[in-house]
Amino acid sequence: MECLIEGMKYLTRLTARQGKEANRPISPGLDFFINEIPNEVFTYSEEEPMTFMPHPPDPPNIYPYLLVNIGSGVSMIKVSGPRQFERIGGTSLGGGTLWGLLSLLTGARTFDDMLRLAENGDNSTVDLLVGDIYGQAYNKIGLKSTHIASSFGKVYKMKRAAEREAEDGCNGNLERRDEAELAHHTHSPSSSSFRPEDISRSLLYAVSNNIGQIAYLHAEKHGLPRIYFGGSFIGGHSQTMNTLSYAIRFWSKGTKQAYFLRHEGYLGSVGAFLRRQPRNWGRRESFVGASKRE
């Protein structure tokens, strides 16, 4: 038993260290991209796609900021300085969630295929919107008619309507009740009742809106003025960036923006490279020195 306890202590320390090490290269990579690479950081909207931020950064002090790294799950990292960072939150509902559910619901096999489906989808056939409930926008609380009130809400409403229809059709007659139950099971909504494109767009919105809201809440709680998004989930896909941007604008009432990177897929590798350099290694000076040696 004593050996088991000591082993568990070691495993706990090792797991905690590995979790910290996993996020360690990402922050230096983002710092490098923000400070050293022109036309790297941008905001995104359907009206103005890829609006690049000034370079060098304005203001020059980029700290503190929130880095939201979206892979199969989501990590949210507060960066206070070049080597000062901590993981302050996250969620298990990330790219893996989207991929897993869409592979079950649509038959799509690659992430790119799923996002292509989403680009051609109409989530209003699947999601319950504010306009579906009130018939118009709910201006008193600032909700547009197109705002999502319930993700996949119309699937639920169709199922409830089918159940009520089955109940109304029997009227106490056992034979008719059996027929109604058969009709209910035959016509109940399933994934085949909705287009794969619409399902994909609805689920993309659900996952992205959830990430955006959690990111905003962490930024607000910790007083972080800028929110940067990176990771394989984004992958330069317009629908993903547009949804995350909308979520940040909506929840912050326009006081914050989502920032993206042209090379978001290289945060970890560039950060790992930079970590191997001495602490006093100057980025621009190193490039100059390398050119002189050549």
C-alpha positions as CSV (number, residue, x, y, z in Angstrom):
1,M,0.0,0.0,0.0
2,E,2.9,2.4,0.8
3,C,4.4,1.8,-2.6
4,L,1.0,2.5,-4.2
5,I,0.7,5.8,-2.3
6,E,4.2,6.9,-3.3
7,G,3.5,5.9,-6.9
8,M,0.3,8.0,-7.0
9,K,2.2,11.0,-5.5
10,Y,4.8,10.7,-8.3
11,L,2.2,10.3,-11.0
12,T,0.3,13.4,-9.7
13,R,3.5,15.5,-9.8
14,L,4.5,14.2,-13.2
15,T,1.0,14.8,-14.7
16,A,1.0,18.4,-13.3
17,R,4.5,19.0,-14.7
18,Q,3.5,17.6,-18.1
19,G,0.4,19.8,-18.2
20,K,2.5,22.9,-17.6
21,E,5.2,21.8,-20.1
22,A,2.5,21.3,-22.8
23,N,1.5,24.9,-22.7
24,R,5.0,26.3,-22.1
25,P,6.1,26.7,-25.8
26,I,2.9,28.4,-27.0
27,S,3.3,31.7,-25.3
28,P,6.9,32.5,-26.6
29,G,5.7,31.5,-30.1
30,L,2.8,34.0,-29.9
31,D,5.0,36.8,-28.5
32,F,7.4,36.3,-31.4
33,F,4.6,36.5,-34.0
34,I,3.1,39.6,-32.5
35,N,6.3,41.5,-32.1
36,E,8.4,40.4,-35.1
37,I,6.2,39.4,-38.0
38,P,4.5,42.1,-40.1
39,N,0.9,41.4,-41.3
40,E,0.6,38.5,-38.8
41,V,-2.2,39.5,-36.3
42,F,-5.6,40.3,-37.7
43,T,-9.3,40.6,-36.8
44,Y,-12.0,39.0,-38.9
45,S,-15.6,39.7,-39.9
46,E,-17.7,38.9,-42.9
47,E,-17.7,42.7,-43.8
48,E,-14.0,43.1,-43.3
49,P,-12.1,39.8,-43.5
50,M,-8.5,39.9,-42.3
51,T,-8.0,43.4,-41.1
52,F,-4.3,43.4,-40.1
53,M,-3.1,45.1,-36.9
54,P,-0.3,47.7,-36.9
55,H,3.3,46.5,-36.7
56,P,5.1,47.1,-34.5
57,P,2.2,46.6,-32.0
58,D,0.4,49.7,-30.8
59,P,0.6,50.1,-27.8
60,P,4.1,48.5,-27.8
61,N,3.4,46.7,-24.5
62,I,1.3,43.7,-25.5
63,Y,0.8,42.3,-22.0
64,P,-1.3,41.1,-20.4
65,Y,-3.4,39.0,-22.8
66,L,-5.4,35.9,-23.0
67,L,-4.4,33.1,-25.4
68,V,-7.1,30.6,-26.3
69,N,-5.5,27.5,-27.8
70,I,-8.2,25.3,-29.5
71,G,-7.3,21.8,-30.4
72,S,-9.3,18.7,-29.5
73,G,-10.0,20.5,-26.2
74,V,-9.5,24.2,-25.2
75,S,-6.8,25.8,-23.0
76,M,-7.1,29.4,-21.8
77,I,-3.7,30.9,-20.8
78,K,-3.1,34.2,-19.2
79,V,0.2,35.7,-20.4
80,S,1.6,38.5,-18.1
81,G,5.1,38.7,-19.6
82,P,7.7,37.0,-21.9
83,R,8.1,34.1,-19.5
84,Q,5.1,34.6,-17.2
85,F,2.0,32.6,-18.0
86,E,-0.6,30.4,-16.3
87,R,-3.5,28.3,-17.4
88,I,-6.6,29.9,-16.0
89,G,-9.3,27.7,-17.5
90,G,-10.5,25.8,-20.5
91,T,-13.2,23.4,-21.7
92,S,-13.4,19.8,-23.0
93,L,-15.8,21.0,-25.7
94,G,-13.4,21.8,-28.5
95,G,-12.4,20.6,-32.0
96,G,-12.6,17.0,-30.9
97,T,-16.2,17.5,-29.9
98,L,-17.1,19.0,-33.2
99,W,-15.2,16.3,-35.2
100,G,-16.6,13.4,-33.1
101,L,-20.3,14.5,-33.2
102,L,-20.2,15.4,-36.9
103,S,-18.6,12.1,-37.8
104,L,-21.5,10.4,-36.2
105,L,-24.3,12.7,-37.5
106,T,-23.1,13.5,-41.0
107,G,-20.8,10.7,-42.1
108,A,-18.0,13.3,-42.9
109,R,-14.6,11.9,-42.2
110,T,-12.2,14.8,-42.2
111,F,-12.3,18.1,-40.4
112,D,-12.0,20.1,-43.7
113,D,-15.0,18.2,-45.1
114,M,-17.0,19.1,-42.0
115,L,-16.2,22.8,-42.3
116,R,-17.0,22.7,-46.0
117,L,-20.4,21.3,-45.1
118,A,-20.8,24.1,-42.6
119,E,-20.0,26.8,-45.1
120,N,-23.0,25.6,-47.2
121,G,-25.4,25.1,-44.3
122,D,-28.3,27.0,-42.8
123,N,-28.5,26.6,-39.0
124,S,-31.9,28.1,-38.9
125,T,-33.4,24.8,-40.0
126,V,-31.9,23.1,-36.9
127,D,-31.5,25.8,-34.3
128,L,-34.4,27.5,-32.5
129,L,-34.0,31.3,-33.0
130,V,-35.3,34.2,-31.1
131,G,-37.5,35.1,-34.1
132,D,-39.1,31.6,-33.9
133,I,-40.2,32.3,-30.3
134,Y,-41.2,36.0,-30.4
135,G,-41.9,36.4,-34.1
136,Q,-39.3,39.2,-34.2
137,A,-36.3,40.6,-32.5
138,Y,-36.4,41.0,-28.7
139,N,-35.0,44.5,-28.6
140,K,-35.6,45.0,-24.9
141,I,-32.7,42.7,-24.1
142,G,-30.7,43.3,-27.3
143,L,-31.4,40.1,-29.1
144,K,-31.7,39.9,-32.9
145,S,-34.4,37.7,-34.4
146,T,-31.5,35.6,-35.9
147,H,-29.9,35.0,-32.4
148,I,-29.8,31.4,-31.4
149,A,-32.1,30.7,-28.5
150,S,-31.5,26.9,-28.4
151,S,-28.9,25.0,-30.4
152,F,-30.6,22.0,-32.1
153,G,-33.9,23.3,-30.6
154,K,-36.0,22.6,-33.7
155,V,-35.1,18.9,-33.5
156,Y,-36.5,18.8,-29.9
157,K,-39.6,20.8,-31.0
158,M,-40.2,18.4,-33.9
159,K,-40.0,15.4,-31.6
160,R,-42.4,16.9,-29.1
161,A,-44.8,17.7,-31.9
162,A,-44.6,14.1,-33.2
163,E,-45.3,12.8,-29.7
164,R,-48.4,15.1,-29.2
165,E,-49.7,14.1,-32.6
166,A,-49.3,10.4,-31.6
167,E,-51.1,11.0,-28.3
168,D,-54.0,13.0,-29.9
169,G,-54.5,10.3,-32.6
170,C,-55.3,7.4,-30.3
171,N,-58.1,8.9,-28.1
172,G,-58.1,5.9,-25.8
173,N,-58.5,3.4,-28.6
174,L,-55.8,0.6,-28.1
175,E,-55.7,-0.3,-31.8
176,R,-55.3,3.3,-32.9
177,R,-52.8,3.8,-30.1
178,D,-50.6,1.1,-31.5
179,E,-50.9,2.6,-35.0
180,A,-50.0,6.0,-33.6
181,E,-47.0,4.7,-31.8
182,L,-45.8,3.0,-35.0
183,A,-46.3,6.2,-36.9
184,H,-44.4,8.1,-34.2
185,H,-41.4,5.9,-34.4
186,T,-41.5,6.0,-38.2
187,H,-41.7,9.7,-38.5
188,S,-39.7,10.9,-35.4
189,P,-36.9,13.3,-36.4
190,S,-33.5,11.7,-36.8
191,S,-30.2,12.9,-38.4
192,S,-31.6,11.9,-41.8
193,S,-34.4,14.5,-41.3
194,F,-31.9,17.3,-41.6
195,R,-29.3,18.2,-44.1
196,P,-25.7,17.4,-43.1
197,E,-24.8,20.9,-44.1
198,D,-27.3,22.4,-41.7
199,I,-26.3,20.1,-38.8
200,S,-22.6,21.0,-39.4
201,R,-23.3,24.7,-39.3
202,S,-25.4,24.4,-36.2
203,L,-22.8,22.4,-34.3
204,L,-20.0,24.7,-35.4
205,Y,-21.9,27.6,-34.0
206,A,-22.7,25.8,-30.8
207,V,-19.1,24.9,-30.1
208,S,-17.6,28.2,-31.2
209,N,-20.1,30.3,-29.3
210,N,-19.4,28.3,-26.1
211,I,-15.7,28.8,-26.5
212,G,-16.2,32.5,-27.2
213,Q,-18.3,33.1,-24.2
214,I,-15.9,31.3,-21.8
215,A,-13.0,33.2,-23.3
216,Y,-14.7,36.5,-22.8
217,L,-15.6,35.6,-19.2
218,H,-12.0,34.7,-18.4
219,A,-10.7,37.9,-20.0
220,E,-13.2,40.0,-18.0
221,K,-12.4,38.2,-14.8
222,H,-8.7,38.7,-15.1
223,G,-8.7,42.1,-16.7
224,L,-7.2,41.0,-20.0
225,P,-7.9,43.5,-22.8
226,R,-6.8,41.3,-25.8
227,I,-7.9,37.8,-26.7
228,Y,-5.8,35.8,-29.2
229,F,-7.1,32.6,-30.7
230,G,-4.8,29.8,-32.0
231,G,-4.8,26.1,-32.6
232,S,-5.7,23.5,-35.2
233,F,-9.5,24.1,-34.7
234,I,-9.2,27.5,-36.5
235,G,-7.0,26.4,-39.4
236,G,-7.7,29.6,-41.4
237,H,-11.4,28.7,-41.9
238,S,-13.6,31.7,-42.3
239,Q,-16.7,30.3,-40.6
240,T,-14.7,29.4,-37.4
241,M,-13.1,32.8,-37.2
242,N,-16.3,34.7,-38.0
243,T,-18.2,32.8,-35.3
244,L,-15.6,33.3,-32.6
245,S,-15.3,37.0,-33.5
246,Y,-19.1,37.4,-33.3
247,A,-19.2,35.7,-29.9
248,I,-16.5,38.0,-28.4
249,R,-18.2,41.1,-29.9
250,F,-21.6,40.0,-28.6
251,W,-20.7,39.0,-25.1
252,S,-18.4,42.1,-24.6
253,K,-21.0,44.4,-26.1
254,G,-18.3,45.5,-28.6
255,T,-15.6,46.4,-26.1
256,K,-13.3,43.4,-27.1
257,Q,-12.2,41.8,-30.3
258,A,-11.0,38.4,-31.2
259,Y,-7.4,38.4,-32.7
260,F,-6.1,35.7,-35.0
261,L,-2.8,34.8,-36.6
262,R,-1.8,33.8,-40.1
263,H,0.6,31.2,-38.7
264,E,-1.5,29.9,-35.7
265,G,-0.6,26.3,-36.4
266,Y,3.1,27.0,-35.6
267,L,2.8,28.5,-32.1
268,G,4.1,25.4,-30.4
269,S,7.0,24.7,-32.8
270,V,8.3,28.3,-32.9
271,G,7.9,28.6,-29.2
272,A,9.8,25.4,-28.6
273,F,12.6,26.7,-30.9
274,L,12.8,30.0,-29.0
275,R,12.9,28.2,-25.6
276,R,16.2,26.5,-26.7
277,Q,17.9,29.9,-27.1
278,P,19.7,31.7,-24.2
279,R,17.6,34.1,-22.2
280,N,19.4,37.1,-23.6
281,W,19.0,36.0,-27.2
282,G,17.9,38.9,-29.2
283,R,15.6,38.1,-32.2
284,R,16.5,40.9,-34.5
285,E,20.2,40.9,-33.4
286,S,20.4,37.2,-34.1
287,F,19.2,37.6,-37.6
288,V,21.7,40.4,-38.2
289,G,24.5,38.2,-36.7
290,A,23.5,35.3,-38.9
291,S,23.6,37.5,-42.1
292,K,27.1,38.8,-41.2
293,R,28.4,35.3,-40.7
294,E,27.2,34.3,-44.1
